[in-house]
Amino acid sequence: MKFFGTFSQKVKQLFGTTHSPKSAPEEDWLVKKFRSDAEKGDADSQNSLGMLYANGINVQQDFKKALHWFRKSADQGYSLGQCNLGLMYLDGYGVEKDNEEAAKFIRAAAEKGVAIAQLKIGEMYYDGNGVPRDYAKAKKWFKSAALQGNEDAINAKEFGSSICN
C-alpha cells in the first residue's frame, strides 16, 4: 500500500535533500524531526510520521503507530491524513477492515481535492464498496481526479480517456 503526503517535499525543505545528513544517524534524524513537530500538533508532520511507520522508513514498520498518527492528522481536518487513515481502514492495516469508515475519510479528502482520494472514492462508488453503487458518482470522482492528471483515473474502468471530455 502506498501512503500519501508532502513527505519528500518537506524533507527537502528541511534539509535540502531527501537523503539523511551525514552528521545524523540515518535511522534517527527524520523520525526525531517529524515526531517533534507532530507532538506539537503539526498535522502535516503527524501525517509524515504516520507514513514513516506505515512504510517502515527509518523505523520498524508499525501499522498501529501509523494509524495513531494518521488519526491525529485527520482529526485536524488535514486532507492527506484523512486519505491515509481511510486507506488504513480500506485495507485493514493496523485496524479492522471497515469499508464504510474508509469511505468517510477518503470522501472527506476527495472533497478537499486530493486526487488519489478522488480516484479511490470513485472506485468505491463504482464497486459499491463501503458506499452504495453509483456509476454517476464514480464517474464524477474519476473525472475530478483525471482533471488533476491522475493517470489511473484517466484510464478508470469503462470510462477510459473520454472521462475528461
Secondary structure, DSSP 8 states (H G I E B T S, - for coil): ----SSHHHHHHHHHSSSS--TTS-TTTHHHHHHHHHHHTT-HHHHHHHHHHHHHTSSS---HHHHHHHHHHHHHTT-HHHHHHHHHHHHHTSSS---HHHHHHHHHHHHHTT-HHHHHHHHHHHHHTSSS---HHHHHHHHHHHHHTT-HHHHT-GGGGGGGG-
